């Protein structure tokens, strides 16, 4: 079983289980994937967020989109200010 993070065209995030990649492809092709939030059938795999924390020195600093730019109030401000 594979768990995919999915998102609809309206940006709702949810997860679903599939037997394998082919199972996902088949359900996607048949429009069997439906957003549980709004019923949208334009569902695709969500971009997987990169794992953060294991190697902070090598990983690029996470961008802080909260607040419309800038890192004021962001808990990460001290790391890359
Ligand atoms: Zn939705």
PDB file of the backbone (N, CA, C, O) and the ligand in Angstrom, with CONECT records:
HET     ZN  A 101       1
ATOM      1  N   UNK A   1       0.839  -1.199   0.000  1.00  0.00           N
ATOM      2  CA  UNK A   1       0.000   0.000   0.000  1.00  0.00           C
ATOM      3  C   UNK A   1       0.875   1.251   0.000  1.00  0.00           C
ATOM      4  O   UNK A   1       1.911   1.319   0.661  1.00  0.00           O
ATOM      5  N   UNK A   2       0.419   2.228  -0.762  1.00  0.00           N
ATOM      6  CA  UNK A   2       1.134   3.500  -0.833  1.00  0.00           C
ATOM      7  C   UNK A   2       0.171   4.611  -0.427  1.00  0.00           C
ATOM      8  O   UNK A   2      -0.981   4.643  -0.859  1.00  0.00           O
ATOM      9  N   UNK A   3       0.653   5.495   0.388  1.00  0.00           N
ATOM     10  CA  UNK A   3      -0.175   6.640   0.755  1.00  0.00           C
ATOM     11  C   UNK A   3       0.320   7.864   0.005  1.00  0.00           C
ATOM     12  O   UNK A   3       1.490   8.236   0.097  1.00  0.00           O
ATOM     13  N   UNK A   4      -0.577   8.479  -0.732  1.00  0.00           N
ATOM     14  CA  UNK A   4      -0.228   9.681  -1.471  1.00  0.00           C
ATOM     15  C   UNK A   4      -0.900  10.878  -0.824  1.00  0.00           C
ATOM     16  O   UNK A   4      -2.039  10.801  -0.364  1.00  0.00           O
ATOM     17  N   UNK A   5      -0.183  11.970  -0.798  1.00  0.00           N
ATOM     18  CA  UNK A   5      -0.788  13.245  -0.458  1.00  0.00           C
ATOM     19  C   UNK A   5      -1.392  13.821  -1.730  1.00  0.00           C
ATOM     20  O   UNK A   5      -0.718  13.957  -2.751  1.00  0.00           O
ATOM     21  N   UNK A   6      -2.660  14.152  -1.648  1.00  0.00           N
ATOM     22  CA  UNK A   6      -3.362  14.644  -2.821  1.00  0.00           C
ATOM     23  C   UNK A   6      -3.887  16.042  -2.554  1.00  0.00           C
ATOM     24  O   UNK A   6      -4.055  16.453  -1.406  1.00  0.00           O
ATOM     25  N   UNK A   7      -4.139  16.763  -3.631  1.00  0.00           N
ATOM     26  CA  UNK A   7      -4.750  18.072  -3.489  1.00  0.00           C
ATOM     27  C   UNK A   7      -5.685  18.296  -4.660  1.00  0.00           C
ATOM     28  O   UNK A   7      -5.413  17.863  -5.780  1.00  0.00           O
ATOM     29  N   UNK A   8      -6.796  18.983  -4.390  1.00  0.00           N
ATOM     30  CA  UNK A   8      -7.735  19.285  -5.449  1.00  0.00           C
ATOM     31  C   UNK A   8      -7.369  20.629  -6.064  1.00  0.00           C
ATOM     32  O   UNK A   8      -6.427  21.287  -5.624  1.00  0.00           O
ATOM     33  N   UNK A   9      -8.124  21.032  -7.087  1.00  0.00           N
ATOM     34  CA  UNK A   9      -7.803  22.276  -7.787  1.00  0.00           C
ATOM     35  C   UNK A   9      -8.065  23.487  -6.896  1.00  0.00           C
ATOM     36  O   UNK A   9      -7.597  24.585  -7.200  1.00  0.00           O
ATOM     37  N   UNK A  10      -8.800  23.307  -5.807  1.00  0.00           N
ATOM     38  CA  UNK A  10      -9.066  24.410  -4.894  1.00  0.00           C
ATOM     39  C   UNK A  10      -8.057  24.461  -3.749  1.00  0.00           C
ATOM     40  O   UNK A  10      -8.124  25.325  -2.875  1.00  0.00           O
ATOM     41  N   UNK A  11      -7.133  23.522  -3.776  1.00  0.00           N
ATOM     42  CA  UNK A  11      -6.055  23.581  -2.808  1.00  0.00           C
ATOM     43  C   UNK A  11      -6.286  22.777  -1.542  1.00  0.00           C
ATOM     44  O   UNK A  11      -5.481  22.849  -0.613  1.00  0.00           O
ATOM     45  N   UNK A  12      -7.373  22.010  -1.487  1.00  0.00           N
ATOM     46  CA  UNK A  12      -7.598  21.184  -0.310  1.00  0.00           C
ATOM     47  C   UNK A  12      -6.625  20.012  -0.310  1.00  0.00           C
ATOM     48  O   UNK A  12      -6.441  19.337  -1.324  1.00  0.00           O
ATOM     49  N   UNK A  13      -6.017  19.787   0.826  1.00  0.00           N
ATOM     50  CA  UNK A  13      -5.060  18.698   0.936  1.00  0.00           C
ATOM     51  C   UNK A  13      -5.710  17.511   1.646  1.00  0.00           C
ATOM     52  O   UNK A  13      -6.410  17.680   2.645  1.00  0.00           O
ATOM     53  N   UNK A  14      -5.474  16.335   1.129  1.00  0.00           N
ATOM     54  CA  UNK A  14      -5.933  15.129   1.802  1.00  0.00           C
ATOM     55  C   UNK A  14      -5.060  13.975   1.365  1.00  0.00           C
ATOM     56  O   UNK A  14      -4.225  14.111   0.471  1.00  0.00           O
ATOM     57  N   UNK A  15      -5.262  12.838   2.004  1.00  0.00           N
ATOM     58  CA  UNK A  15      -4.427  11.683   1.705  1.00  0.00           C
ATOM     59  C   UNK A  15      -5.310  10.491   1.369  1.00  0.00           C
ATOM     60  O   UNK A  15      -6.439  10.375   1.845  1.00  0.00           O
ATOM     61  N   UNK A  16      -4.776   9.622   0.551  1.00  0.00           N
ATOM     62  CA  UNK A  16      -5.525   8.425   0.214  1.00  0.00           C
ATOM     63  C   UNK A  16      -4.542   7.276   0.002  1.00  0.00           C
ATOM     64  O   UNK A  16      -3.375   7.475  -0.337  1.00  0.00           O
ATOM     65  N   UNK A  17      -5.050   6.091   0.211  1.00  0.00           N
ATOM     66  CA  UNK A  17      -4.216   4.899   0.074  1.00  0.00           C
ATOM     67  C   UNK A  17      -4.462   4.222  -1.258  1.00  0.00           C
ATOM     68  O   UNK A  17      -5.589   4.170  -1.750  1.00  0.00           O
ATOM     69  N   UNK A  18      -3.393   3.707  -1.829  1.00  0.00           N
ATOM     70  CA  UNK A  18      -3.488   2.986  -3.089  1.00  0.00           C
ATOM     71  C   UNK A  18      -2.659   1.710  -2.996  1.00  0.00           C
ATOM     72  O   UNK A  18      -1.694   1.624  -2.237  1.00  0.00           O
ATOM     73  N   UNK A  19      -3.063   0.727  -3.789  1.00  0.00           N
ATOM     74  CA  UNK A  19      -2.322  -0.533  -3.786  1.00  0.00           C
ATOM     75  C   UNK A  19      -0.902  -0.315  -4.288  1.00  0.00           C
ATOM     76  O   UNK A  19       0.062  -0.867  -3.759  1.00  0.00           O
ATOM     77  N   UNK A  20      -0.804   0.517  -5.339  1.00  0.00           N
ATOM     78  CA  UNK A  20       0.493   0.788  -5.948  1.00  0.00           C
ATOM     79  C   UNK A  20       0.325   1.981  -6.884  1.00  0.00           C
ATOM     80  O   UNK A  20      -0.745   2.585  -6.954  1.00  0.00           O
ATOM     81  N   UNK A  21       1.378   2.304  -7.588  1.00  0.00           N
ATOM     82  CA  UNK A  21       1.303   3.467  -8.474  1.00  0.00           C
ATOM     83  C   UNK A  21       0.274   3.268  -9.576  1.00  0.00           C
ATOM     84  O   UNK A  21      -0.423   4.206  -9.962  1.00  0.00           O
ATOM     85  N   UNK A  22       0.183   2.045 -10.081  1.00  0.00           N
ATOM     86  CA  UNK A  22      -0.772   1.764 -11.152  1.00  0.00           C
ATOM     87  C   UNK A  22      -2.202   1.944 -10.658  1.00  0.00           C
ATOM     88  O   UNK A  22      -3.076   2.391 -11.400  1.00  0.00           O
ATOM     89  N   UNK A  23      -2.427   1.592  -9.400  1.00  0.00           N
ATOM     90  CA  UNK A  23      -3.757   1.761  -8.821  1.00  0.00           C
ATOM     91  C   UNK A  23      -4.123   3.237  -8.781  1.00  0.00           C
ATOM     92  O   UNK A  23      -5.251   3.623  -9.089  1.00  0.00           O
ATOM     93  N   UNK A  24      -3.155   4.049  -8.398  1.00  0.00           N
ATOM     94  CA  UNK A  24      -3.398   5.501  -8.401  1.00  0.00           C
ATOM     95  C   UNK A  24      -3.696   5.990  -9.813  1.00  0.00           C
ATOM     96  O   UNK A  24      -4.657   6.727 -10.034  1.00  0.00           O
ATOM     97  N   UNK A  25      -2.873   5.578 -10.755  1.00  0.00           N
ATOM     98  CA  UNK A  25      -3.062   6.028 -12.134  1.00  0.00           C
ATOM     99  C   UNK A  25      -4.439   5.631 -12.671  1.00  0.00           C
ATOM    100  O   UNK A  25      -5.100   6.413 -13.356  1.00  0.00           O
ATOM    101  N   UNK A  26      -4.860   4.406 -12.350  1.00  0.00           N
ATOM    102  CA  UNK A  26      -6.151   3.925 -12.833  1.00  0.00           C
ATOM    103  C   UNK A  26      -7.288   4.748 -12.241  1.00  0.00           C
ATOM    104  O   UNK A  26      -8.217   5.136 -12.949  1.00  0.00           O
ATOM    105  N   UNK A  27      -7.210   5.012 -10.940  1.00  0.00           N
ATOM    106  CA  UNK A  27      -8.274   5.777 -10.295  1.00  0.00           C
ATOM    107  C   UNK A  27      -8.282   7.225 -10.781  1.00  0.00           C
ATOM    108  O   UNK A  27      -9.338   7.836 -10.948  1.00  0.00           O
ATOM    109  N   UNK A  28      -7.091   7.756 -11.002  1.00  0.00           N
ATOM    110  CA  UNK A  28      -7.012   9.125 -11.498  1.00  0.00           C
ATOM    111  C   UNK A  28      -7.594   9.211 -12.905  1.00  0.00           C
ATOM    112  O   UNK A  28      -8.304  10.161 -13.232  1.00  0.00           O
ATOM    113  N   UNK A  29      -7.290   8.218 -13.731  1.00  0.00           N
ATOM    114  CA  UNK A  29      -7.766   8.223 -15.111  1.00  0.00           C
ATOM    115  C   UNK A  29      -9.282   8.093 -15.165  1.00  0.00           C
ATOM    116  O   UNK A  29      -9.926   8.633 -16.064  1.00  0.00           O
ATOM    117  N   UNK A  30      -9.849   7.374 -14.202  1.00  0.00           N
ATOM    118  CA  UNK A  30     -11.303   7.162 -14.182  1.00  0.00           C
ATOM    119  C   UNK A  30     -12.022   8.215 -13.350  1.00  0.00           C
ATOM    120  O   UNK A  30     -13.219   8.101 -13.086  1.00  0.00           O
ATOM    121  N   UNK A  31     -11.293   9.224 -12.947  1.00  0.00           N
ATOM    122  CA  UNK A  31     -11.877  10.302 -12.140  1.00  0.00           C
ATOM    123  C   UNK A  31     -12.502   9.753 -10.855  1.00  0.00           C
ATOM    124  O   UNK A  31     -13.536  10.239 -10.396  1.00  0.00           O
ATOM    125  N   UNK A  32     -11.863   8.746 -10.293  1.00  0.00           N
ATOM    126  CA  UNK A  32     -12.373   8.176  -9.051  1.00  0.00           C
ATOM    127  C   UNK A  32     -11.861   8.943  -7.831  1.00  0.00           C
ATOM    128  O   UNK A  32     -12.302   8.729  -6.702  1.00  0.00           O
ATOM    129  N   UNK A  33     -10.932   9.827  -8.099  1.00  0.00           N
ATOM    130  CA  UNK A  33     -10.383  10.590  -6.984  1.00  0.00           C
ATOM    131  C   UNK A  33     -11.210  11.857  -6.802  1.00  0.00           C
ATOM    132  O   UNK A  33     -11.308  12.689  -7.704  1.00  0.00           O
ATOM    133  N   UNK A  34     -11.796  11.984  -5.630  1.00  0.00           N
ATOM    134  CA  UNK A  34     -12.675  13.118  -5.360  1.00  0.00           C
ATOM    135  C   UNK A  34     -12.256  13.773  -4.058  1.00  0.00           C
ATOM    136  O   UNK A  34     -11.986  13.100  -3.063  1.00  0.00           O
ATOM    137  N   UNK A  35     -12.206  15.079  -4.081  1.00  0.00           N
ATOM    138  CA  UNK A  35     -11.855  15.807  -2.873  1.00  0.00           C
ATOM    139  C   UNK A  35     -12.949  15.636  -1.823  1.00  0.00           C
ATOM    140  O   UNK A  35     -14.119  15.896  -2.106  1.00  0.00           O
ATOM    141  N   UNK A  36     -12.588  15.206  -0.623  1.00  0.00           N
ATOM    142  CA  UNK A  36     -13.594  15.030   0.419  1.00  0.00           C
ATOM    143  C   UNK A  36     -14.127  16.358   0.954  1.00  0.00           C
ATOM    144  O   UNK A  36     -15.172  16.403   1.602  1.00  0.00           O
ATOM    145  N   UNK A  37     -13.410  17.417   0.679  1.00  0.00           N
ATOM    146  CA  UNK A  37     -13.828  18.725   1.175  1.00  0.00           C
ATOM    147  C   UNK A  37     -14.917  19.351   0.302  1.00  0.00           C
ATOM    148  O   UNK A  37     -15.923  19.846   0.809  1.00  0.00           O
ATOM    149  N   UNK A  38     -14.701  19.324  -1.023  1.00  0.00           N
ATOM    150  CA  UNK A  38     -15.597  20.057  -1.907  1.00  0.00           C
ATOM    151  C   UNK A  38     -16.113  19.211  -3.067  1.00  0.00           C
ATOM    152  O   UNK A  38     -16.903  19.691  -3.878  1.00  0.00           O
ATOM    153  N   UNK A  39     -15.677  17.969  -3.151  1.00  0.00           N
ATOM    154  CA  UNK A  39     -16.169  17.108  -4.216  1.00  0.00           C
ATOM    155  C   UNK A  39     -15.497  17.346  -5.550  1.00  0.00           C
ATOM    156  O   UNK A  39     -15.927  16.801  -6.567  1.00  0.00           O
ATOM    157  N   UNK A  40     -14.463  18.140  -5.562  1.00  0.00           N
ATOM    158  CA  UNK A  40     -13.749  18.420  -6.802  1.00  0.00           C
ATOM    159  C   UNK A  40     -13.078  17.148  -7.312  1.00  0.00           C
ATOM    160  O   UNK A  40     -12.481  16.391  -6.547  1.00  0.00           O
ATOM    161  N   UNK A  41     -13.189  16.933  -8.608  1.00  0.00           N
ATOM    162  CA  UNK A  41     -12.564  15.739  -9.189  1.00  0.00           C
ATOM    163  C   UNK A  41     -11.247  16.048  -9.872  1.00  0.00           C
ATOM    164  O   UNK A  41     -10.590  15.153 -10.402  1.00  0.00           O
ATOM    165  N   UNK A  42     -10.860  17.318  -9.860  1.00  0.00           N
ATOM    166  CA  UNK A  42      -9.549  17.665 -10.396  1.00  0.00           C
ATOM    167  C   UNK A  42      -8.519  17.481  -9.290  1.00  0.00           C
ATOM    168  O   UNK A  42      -8.037  18.435  -8.680  1.00  0.00           O
ATOM    169  N   UNK A  43      -8.211  16.238  -9.066  1.00  0.00           N
ATOM    170  CA  UNK A  43      -7.331  15.884  -7.960  1.00  0.00           C
ATOM    171  C   UNK A  43      -6.014  15.353  -8.500  1.00  0.00           C
ATOM    172  O   UNK A  43      -5.984  14.534  -9.418  1.00  0.00           O
ATOM    173  N   UNK A  44      -4.951  15.825  -7.926  1.00  0.00           N
ATOM    174  CA  UNK A  44      -3.645  15.330  -8.328  1.00  0.00           C
ATOM    175  C   UNK A  44      -2.768  15.134  -7.111  1.00  0.00           C
ATOM    176  O   UNK A  44      -3.108  15.523  -5.993  1.00  0.00           O
ATOM    177  N   UNK A  45      -1.650  14.529  -7.364  1.00  0.00           N
ATOM    178  CA  UNK A  45      -0.704  14.327  -6.275  1.00  0.00           C
ATOM    179  C   UNK A  45      -0.161  15.673  -5.814  1.00  0.00           C
ATOM    180  O   UNK A  45       0.255  16.503  -6.622  1.00  0.00           O
ATOM    181  N   UNK A  46      -0.174  15.867  -4.525  1.00  0.00           N
ATOM    182  CA  UNK A  46       0.373  17.101  -3.984  1.00  0.00           C
ATOM    183  C   UNK A  46       1.890  17.020  -3.994  1.00  0.00           C
ATOM    184  O   UNK A  46       2.480  15.945  -3.882  1.00  0.00           O
ATOM    185  N   UNK A  47       2.495  18.172  -4.130  1.00  0.00           N
ATOM    186  CA  UNK A  47       3.953  18.199  -4.052  1.00  0.00           C
ATOM    187  C   UNK A  47       4.377  17.834  -2.642  1.00  0.00           C
ATOM    188  O   UNK A  47       3.896  18.399  -1.659  1.00  0.00           O
ATOM    189  N   UNK A  48       5.267  16.898  -2.569  1.00  0.00           N
ATOM    190  CA  UNK A  48       5.722  16.456  -1.262  1.00  0.00           C
ATOM    191  C   UNK A  48       6.676  17.490  -0.678  1.00  0.00           C
ATOM    192  O   UNK A  48       7.633  17.912  -1.328  1.00  0.00           O
ATOM    193  N   UNK A  49       6.402  17.881   0.534  1.00  0.00           N
ATOM    194  CA  UNK A  49       7.291  18.830   1.191  1.00  0.00           C
ATOM    195  C   UNK A  49       8.601  18.128   1.532  1.00  0.00           C
ATOM    196  O   UNK A  49       8.592  16.998   2.022  1.00  0.00           O
ATOM    197  N   UNK A  50       9.713  18.783   1.279  1.00  0.00           N
ATOM    198  CA  UNK A  50      10.994  18.159   1.627  1.00  0.00           C
ATOM    199  C   UNK A  50      11.128  18.021   3.133  1.00  0.00           C
ATOM    200  O   UNK A  50      10.691  18.881   3.898  1.00  0.00           O
ATOM    201  N   UNK A  51      11.728  16.943   3.528  1.00  0.00           N
ATOM    202  CA  UNK A  51      11.896  16.736   4.956  1.00  0.00           C
ATOM    203  C   UNK A  51      12.899  17.732   5.510  1.00  0.00           C
ATOM    204  O   UNK A  51      13.969  17.953   4.943  1.00  0.00           O
ATOM    205  N   UNK A  52      12.528  18.315   6.617  1.00  0.00           N
ATOM    206  CA  UNK A  52      13.383  19.337   7.219  1.00  0.00           C
ATOM    207  C   UNK A  52      13.768  18.896   8.629  1.00  0.00           C
ATOM    208  O   UNK A  52      12.936  18.382   9.377  1.00  0.00           O
ATOM    209  N   UNK A  53      14.987  19.092   8.971  1.00  0.00           N
ATOM    210  CA  UNK A  53      15.362  18.829  10.361  1.00  0.00           C
ATOM    211  C   UNK A  53      16.547  17.909  10.508  1.00  0.00           C
ATOM    212  O   UNK A  53      17.343  18.070  11.433  1.00  0.00           O
ATOM    213  N   UNK A  54      16.684  16.935   9.606  1.00  0.00           N
ATOM    214  CA  UNK A  54      17.749  15.963   9.792  1.00  0.00           C
ATOM    215  C   UNK A  54      19.118  16.571   9.496  1.00  0.00           C
ATOM    216  O   UNK A  54      20.097  16.300  10.191  1.00  0.00           O
ATOM    217  N   UNK A  55      19.168  17.397   8.452  1.00  0.00           N
ATOM    218  CA  UNK A  55      20.447  17.986   8.090  1.00  0.00           C
ATOM    219  C   UNK A  55      20.238  19.467   7.785  1.00  0.00           C
ATOM    220  O   UNK A  55      20.262  19.893   6.630  1.00  0.00           O
ATOM    221  N   UNK A  56      20.036  20.223   8.828  1.00  0.00           N
ATOM    222  CA  UNK A  56      19.702  21.635   8.653  1.00  0.00           C
ATOM    223  C   UNK A  56      20.842  22.394   7.985  1.00  0.00           C
ATOM    224  O   UNK A  56      20.609  23.370   7.273  1.00  0.00           O
ATOM    225  N   UNK A  57      22.076  21.945   8.215  1.00  0.00           N
ATOM    226  CA  UNK A  57      23.216  22.673   7.674  1.00  0.00           C
ATOM    227  C   UNK A  57      23.264  22.574   6.151  1.00  0.00           C
ATOM    228  O   UNK A  57      23.613  23.539   5.471  1.00  0.00           O
ATOM    229  N   UNK A  58      22.910  21.400   5.620  1.00  0.00           N
ATOM    230  CA  UNK A  58      23.007  21.202   4.189  1.00  0.00           C
ATOM    231  C   UNK A  58      21.742  21.636   3.463  1.00  0.00           C
ATOM    232  O   UNK A  58      21.789  22.014   2.292  1.00  0.00           O
ATOM    233  N   UNK A  59      20.618  21.582   4.155  1.00  0.00           N
ATOM    234  CA  UNK A  59      19.359  21.918   3.498  1.00  0.00           C
ATOM    235  C   UNK A  59      19.213  23.415   3.348  1.00  0.00           C
ATOM    236  O   UNK A  59      19.656  24.175   4.209  1.00  0.00           O
ATOM    237  N   UNK A  60      18.600  23.844   2.265  1.00  0.00           N
ATOM    238  CA  UNK A  60      18.348  25.276   2.101  1.00  0.00           C
ATOM    239  C   UNK A  60      17.342  25.762   3.130  1.00  0.00           C
ATOM    240  O   UNK A  60      16.482  25.005   3.578  1.00  0.00           O
ATOM    241  N   UNK A  61      17.454  27.004   3.491  1.00  0.00           N
ATOM    242  CA  UNK A  61      16.548  27.548   4.491  1.00  0.00           C
ATOM    243  C   UNK A  61      15.129  27.558   3.942  1.00  0.00           C
ATOM    244  O   UNK A  61      14.912  27.914   2.784  1.00  0.00           O
ATOM    245  N   UNK A  62      14.182  27.176   4.750  1.00  0.00           N
ATOM    246  CA  UNK A  62      12.793  27.193   4.295  1.00  0.00           C
ATOM    247  C   UNK A  62      12.322  28.616   4.069  1.00  0.00           C
ATOM    248  O   UNK A  62      12.652  29.527   4.829  1.00  0.00           O
ATOM    249  N   UNK A  63      11.550  28.787   3.020  1.00  0.00           N
ATOM    250  CA  UNK A  63      11.038  30.123   2.744  1.00  0.00           C
ATOM    251  C   UNK A  63       9.879  30.428   3.674  1.00  0.00           C
ATOM    252  O   UNK A  63       9.102  29.543   4.031  1.00  0.00           O
ATOM    253  N   UNK A  64       9.774  31.662   4.054  1.00  0.00           N
ATOM    254  CA  UNK A  64       8.742  32.070   4.988  1.00  0.00           C
ATOM    255  C   UNK A  64       7.705  32.895   4.242  1.00  0.00           C
ATOM    256  O   UNK A  64       7.861  34.105   4.085  1.00  0.00           O
ATOM    257  N   UNK A  65       6.641  32.235   3.782  1.00  0.00           N
ATOM    258  CA  UNK A  65       5.603  32.955   3.060  1.00  0.00           C
ATOM    259  C   UNK A  65       4.576  33.571   3.982  1.00  0.00           C
ATOM    260  O   UNK A  65       3.738  34.360   3.545  1.00  0.00           O
ATOM    261  N   UNK A  66       4.633  33.215   5.261  1.00  0.00           N
ATOM    262  CA  UNK A  66       3.623  33.707   6.198  1.00  0.00           C
ATOM    263  C   UNK A  66       3.775  35.213   6.385  1.00  0.00           C
ATOM    264  O   UNK A  66       4.866  35.713   6.657  1.00  0.00           O
ATOM    265  N   UNK A  67       2.664  35.923   6.235  1.00  0.00           N
ATOM    266  CA  UNK A  67       2.693  37.362   6.457  1.00  0.00           C
ATOM    267  C   UNK A  67       3.044  38.148   5.213  1.00  0.00           C
ATOM    268  O   UNK A  67       3.190  39.369   5.275  1.00  0.00           O
ATOM    269  N   UNK A  68       3.180  37.479   4.095  1.00  0.00           N
ATOM    270  CA  UNK A  68       3.420  38.194   2.851  1.00  0.00           C
ATOM    271  C   UNK A  68       4.853  38.639   2.680  1.00  0.00           C
ATOM    272  O   UNK A  68       5.106  39.773   2.274  1.00  0.00           O
ATOM    273  N   UNK A  69       5.789  37.771   2.981  1.00  0.00           N
ATOM    274  CA  UNK A  69       7.191  38.123   2.782  1.00  0.00           C
ATOM    275  C   UNK A  69       7.826  38.595   4.065  1.00  0.00           C
ATOM    276  O   UNK A  69       7.173  39.183   4.928  1.00  0.00           O
ATOM    277  N   UNK A  70       9.093  38.331   4.173  1.00  0.00           N
ATOM    278  CA  UNK A  70       9.774  38.695   5.403  1.00  0.00           C
ATOM    279  C   UNK A  70       9.561  37.645   6.457  1.00  0.00           C
ATOM    280  O   UNK A  70       8.656  36.817   6.348  1.00  0.00           O
ATOM    281  N   UNK A  71      10.369  37.673   7.454  1.00  0.00           N
ATOM    282  CA  UNK A  71      10.336  36.626   8.457  1.00  0.00           C
ATOM    283  C   UNK A  71       9.943  37.162   9.815  1.00  0.00           C
ATOM    284  O   UNK A  71      10.251  36.529  10.825  1.00  0.00           O
ATOM    285  N   UNK A  72       9.283  38.286   9.885  1.00  0.00           N
ATOM    286  CA  UNK A  72       8.867  38.803  11.174  1.00  0.00           C
ATOM    287  C   UNK A  72       7.932  37.841  11.883  1.00  0.00           C
ATOM    288  O   UNK A  72       6.900  37.448  11.340  1.00  0.00           O
ATOM    289  N   UNK A  73       8.287  37.477  13.057  1.00  0.00           N
ATOM    290  CA  UNK A  73       7.432  36.578  13.820  1.00  0.00           C
ATOM    291  C   UNK A  73       7.582  35.127  13.454  1.00  0.00           C
ATOM    292  O   UNK A  73       7.005  34.263  14.115  1.00  0.00           O
ATOM    293  N   UNK A  74       8.340  34.833  12.423  1.00  0.00           N
ATOM    294  CA  UNK A  74       8.527  33.451  12.032  1.00  0.00           C
ATOM    295  C   UNK A  74       9.479  32.766  12.998  1.00  0.00           C
ATOM    296  O   UNK A  74      10.522  33.329  13.333  1.00  0.00           O
ATOM    297  N   UNK A  75       9.145  31.568  13.451  1.00  0.00           N
ATOM    298  CA  UNK A  75      10.026  30.862  14.389  1.00  0.00           C
ATOM    299  C   UNK A  75      11.380  30.533  13.789  1.00  0.00           C
ATOM    300  O   UNK A  75      12.321  30.228  14.521  1.00  0.00           O
ATOM    301  N   UNK A  76      11.493  30.591  12.467  1.00  0.00           N
ATOM    302  CA  UNK A  76      12.766  30.283  11.837  1.00  0.00           C
ATOM    303  C   UNK A  76      13.626  31.542  11.633  1.00  0.00           C
ATOM    304  O   UNK A  76      14.729  31.455  11.093  1.00  0.00           O
ATOM    305  N   UNK A  77      13.136  32.681  12.054  1.00  0.00           N
ATOM    306  CA  UNK A  77      13.803  33.935  11.755  1.00  0.00           C
ATOM    307  C   UNK A  77      15.250  33.933  12.249  1.00  0.00           C
ATOM    308  O   UNK A  77      16.150  34.447  11.586  1.00  0.00           O
ATOM    309  N   UNK A  78      15.450  33.350  13.412  1.00  0.00           N
ATOM    310  CA  UNK A  78      16.790  33.390  13.978  1.00  0.00           C
ATOM    311  C   UNK A  78      17.802  32.560  13.216  1.00  0.00           C
ATOM    312  O   UNK A  78      19.009  32.746  13.370  1.00  0.00           O
ATOM    313  N   UNK A  79      17.308  31.633  12.384  1.00  0.00           N
ATOM    314  CA  UNK A  79      18.209  30.734  11.694  1.00  0.00           C
ATOM    315  C   UNK A  79      18.719  31.310  10.385  1.00  0.00           C
ATOM    316  O   UNK A  79      19.817  30.970   9.944  1.00  0.00           O
ATOM    317  N   UNK A  80      17.950  32.160   9.771  1.00  0.00           N
ATOM    318  CA  UNK A  80      18.383  32.686   8.495  1.00  0.00           C
ATOM    319  C   UNK A  80      18.108  34.185   8.357  1.00  0.00           C
ATOM    320  O   UNK A  80      17.944  34.696   7.249  1.00  0.00           O
ATOM    321  N   UNK A  81      18.062  34.860   9.465  1.00  0.00           N
ATOM    322  CA  UNK A  81      17.808  36.288   9.369  1.00  0.00           C
ATOM    323  C   UNK A  81      19.079  36.959   8.994  1.00  0.00           C
ATOM    324  O   UNK A  81      19.114  38.181   8.852  1.00  0.00           O
TER     325      UNK A  81
HETATM  326 ZN    ZN A 101     -11.391  20.467  -2.566  1.00  0.00          ZN
END
